[in-house]
Amino acid sequence: MQKIIFTILLFAFFSCTKERPVTVSMKDDVVFLASDDMQGRETGTEGERKAASYIKNRFSTIGLTPMGNDDTYFQTFSFAPKNDPHGEVRFRESGNDTLITGTNVIGYWNNNSDNTIVIGAHYDHLGLGGEGSLHRDGEVIHNGADDNASGVAIMLHLAQELQEDIYKGNNYLFIGFSGEEMGLLGSNYFTKNATIDLSSVNYMINMDMVGRLNEERTLAVHGVGTSPLWSQTVFAANTDFKLAEHESGVGPSDHTSFYLNDIPVLHLFTGQHEDYHKPGDDSEKLNYEGMESIKKYIKDIIAELDDNGKIKFTKTKDESSAVPSFKVGLGVVPDYLFSGKGMRIDGVSEGKAAQNAGLQKGDIVIKMGDSTVVDMMSYMRVLSTFDGGDKTTVIIDRDGEKIEKDIEFVKD
């Protein structure tokens, strides 16, 4: 069935005319972008170029003006692959066979305003696995439905609907970024080589992994400290979510590139899951009703600020700089949407300390050794005090019952 849908969409977008418009749902967008035919959309591959062409044709059908290079929707950037995984990628001129070339896809809606809102989502993913994958059993396609076909789908439907709304206080620039998985490369390149006047950007909204809204309808909103208006606005616009607000404008997604250029940002995120950076991140697992709700929420945020002019930027504490270094790991995926006391476990890695001790998804770590764990940061501070081979006790809250477990750490 997925192959049939892919073929229909491929025909629609590469063969249709304006006399025969095609209605595309967010699910259709995700199914196309997260199909096996895209081969995981790794930057610089044929799959990435197919995905870029799809987004370009969607922009064209919607009626956005090309705002890439040379009157096209594409902004390409080339870089040398890293020999050192901890090294910094540097952009290079094209023409060298050893370079990788990525492509940002950029479309513009002009309301003749002095200010422009950037709405972005990265469309690249991990291809067949590689350095960023959590899959350990050889090469296999990583379709990246949640990460981040979900964000692209919402962006595409916002591009359509914001033209039809009455909110004309800003222009809109829509960007499908590539190179995010390799280090925010596409957004970094754009801010250094912007195709509009970067000083005219009012704020940037980033969607990355917004496809798995949970039953509690918890939505993480990062960057609320980057403008004095954000806290009030995200609250006033919300009628549907349990919000987990984070102040920092720095994080592992493309909004960071704009924050570092003194632009207010928001990053929306529905949380990690057991399929994160694994082959199981497929289109049938997404919450499409939840994505519709997130799209509406973004429109409501834009509506709240439509007549405010250019909003003020404020710097935030770089939360990532306060993260301690670790010699060991517990072997769990934290639940970044959890707002209660302690650190709730969202996944357990095989063969690591947590699994060996019998910890489970949903357990809330409330104490490690002699230290109380009240939130994510306190959990990380405590964890940083242990070395490989150390033993301690962990107290967890499991469905209201306090349970003590013995932990032995192994080196990460």
matplotlib code that plots the C-alpha trace (Angstrom):
import matplotlib.pyplot as plt

x = [0.0, 2.8, 4.4, 1.0, 0.6, 4.2, 3.5, 0.3, 2.0, 5.0, 2.8, 0.7, 3.6, 5.8, 3.0, 0.0, -1.0, -2.6, -5.9, -5.9, -4.9, -4.1, -5.3, -2.5, -3.0, -0.2, -0.2, 0.3, 3.4, 4.8, 4.2, 6.0, 9.0, 9.3, 9.0, 11.7, 12.2, 13.8, 16.4, 16.5, 17.1, 20.7, 22.3, 24.1, 22.3, 19.8, 17.1, 17.7, 17.5, 14.2, 12.8, 14.1, 12.3, 9.1, 9.2, 10.0, 7.0, 4.8, 6.0, 5.4, 1.9, 1.0, 2.2, 5.2, 7.9, 11.3, 13.7, 16.8, 19.7, 19.3, 15.5, 15.1, 13.7, 17.1, 20.0, 22.9, 25.9, 29.0, 31.2, 33.9, 33.0, 34.5, 37.4, 37.2, 33.7, 34.2, 35.6, 33.8, 32.4, 33.6, 31.7, 33.6, 33.1, 31.6, 33.6, 35.6, 34.6, 35.2, 32.6, 29.1, 26.4, 23.2, 20.2, 17.9, 14.5, 13.1, 9.8, 8.4, 5.0, 5.2, 2.6, 4.6, 5.6, 8.8, 9.1, 9.3, 8.6, 10.8, 9.0, 11.4, 11.8, 14.7, 13.9, 17.2, 17.7, 20.2, 20.0, 21.0, 22.1, 25.7, 27.1, 23.9, 21.9, 21.0, 20.5, 23.4, 22.6, 24.0, 22.7, 19.0, 16.8, 16.0, 12.8, 12.5, 8.8, 8.7, 12.3, 11.5, 8.9, 6.4, 7.8, 8.0, 4.4, 3.2, 5.4, 3.9, 0.3, 1.1, 2.5, -0.9, -3.1, -1.2, -1.8, -5.5, -5.7, -6.1, -2.7, -0.8, 1.4, 4.5, 5.9, 6.6, 9.7, 9.4, 12.6, 13.2, 16.7, 19.1, 22.2, 20.6, 21.6, 25.2, 25.3, 22.7, 24.5, 21.7, 20.4, 23.9, 24.6, 21.4, 22.0, 25.5, 24.2, 20.6, 18.5, 16.5, 17.8, 18.4, 17.8, 14.2, 13.4, 10.9, 11.2, 11.7, 9.5, 11.1, 9.3, 11.4, 9.8, 6.2, 4.5, 4.0, 1.8, 1.1, -2.2, -1.4, -1.1, 2.3, 4.0, 7.6, 8.1, 11.8, 13.0, 10.4, 13.1, 14.3, 11.7, 9.8, 6.5, 6.9, 5.7, 2.5, 1.9, 2.4, 0.0, -2.6, -2.6, -2.9, -6.2, -5.2, -1.9, 0.0, 3.0, 6.6, 8.3, 12.1, 13.7, 17.0, 17.3, 20.1, 19.3, 20.0, 17.9, 17.9, 16.3, 19.8, 21.3, 18.8, 19.0, 22.8, 22.0, 19.9, 16.5, 13.7, 12.9, 10.5, 11.1, 8.1, 8.8, 6.5, 9.3, 11.6, 10.5, 11.8, 12.1, 14.2, 17.1, 16.1, 14.6, 11.2, 10.4, 7.7, 4.7, 2.0, 3.1, 2.4, -0.4, -1.9, -4.7, -2.0, -0.1, -3.2, -3.5, 0.1, -0.4, -3.4, -1.4, 1.3, -1.2, -2.7, 0.7, 1.2, -2.3, -1.5, 1.5, 0.3, -0.2, 2.8, 5.4, 8.9, 9.2, 12.2, 15.0, 16.5, 19.5, 19.0, 21.2, 22.8, 21.4, 23.7, 26.8, 25.7, 25.5, 28.2, 30.5, 29.9, 32.2, 29.3, 25.7, 22.6, 21.5, 18.1, 16.3, 14.9, 11.4, 12.0, 8.3, 8.0, 7.3, 7.0, 9.6, 12.4, 13.6, 11.1, 12.5, 11.2, 13.3, 15.9, 18.9, 19.9, 22.8, 23.3, 23.1, 19.4, 18.3, 20.6, 19.0, 15.5, 14.5, 11.6, 10.1, 7.8, 9.9, 10.7, 14.2, 13.9, 17.2, 20.6, 23.0, 22.6, 21.3, 17.7, 16.8, 14.2, 14.6, 16.7, 19.6, 19.9, 19.9, 22.8, 24.7, 24.4, 25.3, 28.5, 29.9, 30.1, 32.9, 32.9, 32.7, 31.0, 28.0, 25.1, 21.4, 18.6, 15.2, 12.4, 8.7, 6.9, 3.1, 3.2, 5.4, 8.9, 11.3, 15.1, 17.4, 21.1, 23.1, 26.6, 27.9, 29.9, 32.0, 30.0]
y = [0.0, 2.5, 1.8, 2.6, 5.8, 6.8, 6.3, 8.3, 11.2, 11.1, 11.2, 14.0, 16.3, 15.7, 15.5, 17.6, 21.0, 23.9, 22.9, 19.7, 20.6, 17.8, 17.9, 16.5, 15.6, 15.8, 12.0, 11.9, 14.2, 12.0, 8.8, 10.2, 11.6, 8.6, 5.9, 3.4, 5.0, 8.0, 5.7, 7.7, 11.1, 11.4, 14.7, 14.5, 11.4, 10.8, 10.2, 13.7, 15.2, 13.4, 14.8, 18.3, 18.1, 17.0, 20.0, 22.3, 21.1, 21.4, 25.0, 25.7, 24.2, 26.2, 29.4, 30.4, 32.6, 30.9, 32.3, 30.1, 31.0, 32.1, 32.5, 28.9, 27.2, 25.6, 26.9, 24.4, 24.2, 22.0, 20.7, 18.2, 15.1, 15.0, 12.7, 13.5, 12.9, 15.7, 18.1, 21.1, 20.9, 23.7, 24.8, 24.7, 25.8, 23.1, 21.4, 19.0, 15.3, 14.6, 17.3, 16.5, 18.9, 19.5, 21.5, 23.9, 24.4, 27.9, 29.5, 33.0, 34.6, 38.4, 40.4, 43.6, 43.8, 45.1, 41.9, 38.2, 35.1, 32.1, 28.7, 25.8, 22.1, 19.8, 17.1, 15.2, 12.0, 9.2, 7.3, 3.7, 4.4, 5.5, 7.6, 9.0, 5.7, 3.8, 0.6, -1.8, -4.6, -3.4, -1.0, -0.6, 2.3, 4.9, 6.4, 9.2, 9.7, 11.6, 12.8, 14.9, 14.3, 15.3, 18.8, 19.2, 18.2, 20.7, 23.4, 22.6, 22.9, 26.2, 27.5, 26.8, 28.1, 31.2, 32.6, 32.2, 33.7, 37.3, 37.5, 39.8, 41.6, 39.7, 38.0, 34.3, 32.4, 28.6, 26.6, 22.9, 22.4, 19.7, 18.8, 19.0, 15.5, 16.3, 19.3, 21.9, 22.6, 23.8, 26.3, 27.4, 28.0, 29.9, 32.4, 33.0, 33.3, 34.5, 35.0, 37.8, 40.5, 38.6, 41.8, 41.8, 38.4, 38.9, 35.4, 31.8, 28.8, 25.3, 22.0, 18.9, 15.6, 16.8, 13.6, 11.6, 13.7, 11.4, 10.7, 13.4, 15.8, 17.1, 19.5, 20.8, 24.4, 25.5, 29.0, 30.8, 32.9, 34.3, 37.1, 38.7, 38.1, 34.3, 33.1, 35.1, 34.3, 30.5, 30.5, 32.7, 30.7, 27.3, 25.6, 22.0, 21.0, 20.3, 22.5, 21.7, 25.1, 25.5, 28.9, 28.3, 29.2, 26.7, 23.1, 20.2, 21.5, 24.3, 27.1, 27.3, 28.8, 31.7, 32.3, 32.7, 35.5, 37.3, 36.2, 35.0, 31.4, 28.7, 25.0, 22.5, 18.9, 16.0, 13.9, 11.1, 7.5, 4.0, 4.4, 7.5, 7.2, 3.6, 2.0, 1.7, 5.4, 4.8, 6.8, 4.5, 5.3, 9.0, 10.9, 12.9, 14.4, 15.6, 17.2, 19.0, 20.4, 21.6, 23.3, 25.1, 26.1, 27.6, 29.6, 30.8, 32.0, 33.9, 35.4, 36.6, 38.5, 39.6, 43.3, 43.5, 44.5, 43.2, 41.5, 42.0, 39.4, 38.4, 36.1, 33.0, 30.9, 28.2, 25.2, 22.9, 24.6, 23.6, 19.9, 18.0, 15.4, 11.7, 8.8, 6.3, 6.1, 4.6, 3.3, 5.0, 7.5, 10.2, 11.5, 15.1, 15.9, 14.9, 17.9, 16.1, 15.5, 13.1, 11.7, 9.5, 6.8, 6.7, 3.8, 1.3, 0.2, -3.4, -4.7, -1.4, -0.7, 0.1, -3.0, -5.2, -3.7, -4.3, -0.6, -0.2, 2.4, 4.6, 4.3, 7.7, 7.9, 9.9, 9.1, 7.9, 7.0, 9.7, 12.4, 13.3, 13.6, 16.3, 17.0, 16.3, 18.5, 17.1, 13.6, 14.5, 16.1, 13.0, 10.7, 12.7, 11.7, 8.0, 6.1, 2.8, -0.1, 2.0, 0.5, 2.4, 2.1, 3.8, 4.5, 4.6, 5.4, 2.7, 3.4, 5.0, 2.3, 3.2, 0.5, 0.3, -1.2, -2.0, -0.5, -1.3, 1.2, 0.2, 2.7, 4.3]
z = [0.0, 0.9, -2.6, -4.3, -2.3, -3.2, -6.9, -6.9, -5.1, -7.3, -10.4, -8.9, -8.1, -11.1, -13.7, -12.5, -14.0, -12.3, -14.0, -11.9, -8.4, -6.0, -2.4, -0.1, 3.5, 6.1, 6.2, 2.4, 2.9, 5.6, 3.7, 0.7, 2.5, 4.9, 2.2, 1.5, -1.9, -0.2, 1.3, 4.6, 3.0, 4.0, 3.1, -0.3, -1.5, -4.3, -1.6, -0.2, -3.7, -4.3, -1.1, -1.9, -5.3, -3.6, -1.2, -4.1, -6.1, -3.0, -2.6, -6.3, -6.2, -3.0, -4.8, -2.8, -4.5, -5.0, -2.5, -2.9, -5.2, -8.8, -8.7, -7.7, -4.5, -3.9, -1.8, -2.0, 0.3, 0.1, 2.8, 3.4, 5.4, 8.9, 9.6, 13.3, 14.6, 17.2, 14.6, 13.1, 9.5, 7.3, 4.1, 0.9, -2.7, -5.0, -7.6, -5.4, -5.8, -2.1, -1.0, 0.1, -1.2, 0.7, -0.4, 1.6, 0.0, 0.5, -0.4, 0.4, 0.9, 0.6, 2.6, 1.9, 5.6, 7.0, 9.1, 8.1, 10.1, 9.3, 9.6, 9.3, 9.6, 8.5, 6.0, 6.0, 8.1, 8.6, 5.4, 6.1, 9.7, 10.3, 13.1, 14.5, 14.5, 17.6, 15.5, 15.9, 13.4, 10.1, 7.4, 7.0, 5.9, 8.6, 7.2, 9.8, 9.8, 13.1, 12.6, 10.7, 7.9, 10.6, 10.9, 7.1, 6.7, 9.2, 7.6, 4.2, 5.4, 7.3, 4.0, 2.4, 5.2, 6.2, 2.7, 3.2, 6.7, 7.7, 9.5, 7.2, 9.7, 8.6, 5.5, 5.7, 4.7, 4.7, 4.8, 4.5, 5.9, 5.0, 7.0, 10.4, 11.4, 10.5, 12.8, 11.9, 8.6, 6.5, 9.0, 9.8, 6.1, 5.6, 8.4, 7.0, 3.5, 4.0, 0.8, 2.6, 4.9, 8.1, 10.1, 8.9, 10.5, 13.3, 14.8, 13.8, 14.6, 14.2, 14.1, 14.8, 15.8, 16.2, 15.1, 18.3, 20.6, 23.6, 25.3, 27.9, 25.0, 26.3, 23.9, 24.6, 23.6, 23.7, 23.4, 25.5, 27.1, 23.8, 23.8, 26.7, 24.8, 24.4, 27.8, 27.7, 24.0, 24.2, 27.2, 25.6, 22.4, 24.1, 24.5, 23.9, 25.4, 28.6, 27.8, 28.9, 28.6, 28.3, 28.2, 26.3, 22.7, 22.2, 21.5, 19.0, 16.2, 13.6, 15.7, 17.4, 14.3, 14.4, 18.1, 17.7, 15.3, 18.0, 16.6, 18.9, 18.4, 19.4, 18.9, 19.2, 20.0, 21.1, 22.7, 22.1, 21.8, 21.3, 17.5, 17.7, 15.2, 14.5, 11.4, 13.2, 12.8, 10.2, 9.0, 10.4, 13.9, 13.8, 15.5, 12.6, 14.7, 17.1, 14.2, 13.1, 16.6, 16.6, 13.2, 14.7, 17.8, 15.7, 13.7, 17.0, 18.2, 15.0, 15.3, 18.9, 17.7, 14.3, 15.2, 17.6, 15.0, 15.6, 18.9, 21.2, 21.5, 24.8, 25.4, 27.6, 29.7, 27.5, 29.3, 27.3, 28.8, 32.3, 31.4, 33.3, 31.6, 32.2, 32.6, 32.8, 31.6, 33.2, 29.8, 29.6, 27.4, 29.6, 29.1, 28.2, 28.4, 32.0, 34.3, 37.6, 40.3, 39.3, 36.0, 34.2, 31.9, 28.4, 27.2, 28.4, 26.4, 26.2, 28.2, 30.1, 33.9, 34.0, 32.2, 34.3, 37.4, 36.2, 35.5, 33.1, 30.8, 33.0, 36.2, 37.8, 39.3, 42.5, 44.2, 43.3, 46.1, 48.8, 46.3, 45.6, 41.9, 41.4, 37.6, 34.6, 35.6, 39.1, 37.6, 35.3, 38.1, 40.2, 37.3, 36.6, 40.0, 39.2, 37.5, 35.7, 38.1, 40.8, 42.6, 44.2, 44.9, 42.9, 44.3, 41.7, 41.7, 39.8, 39.7, 43.1, 44.7, 45.9, 44.8, 45.6, 42.9, 43.0, 40.1, 38.9, 36.3, 33.3, 31.2, 28.4]

ax = plt.figure().add_subplot(projection="3d")
ax.plot(x, y, z, "-o")
ax.set_aspect("equal")
plt.show()
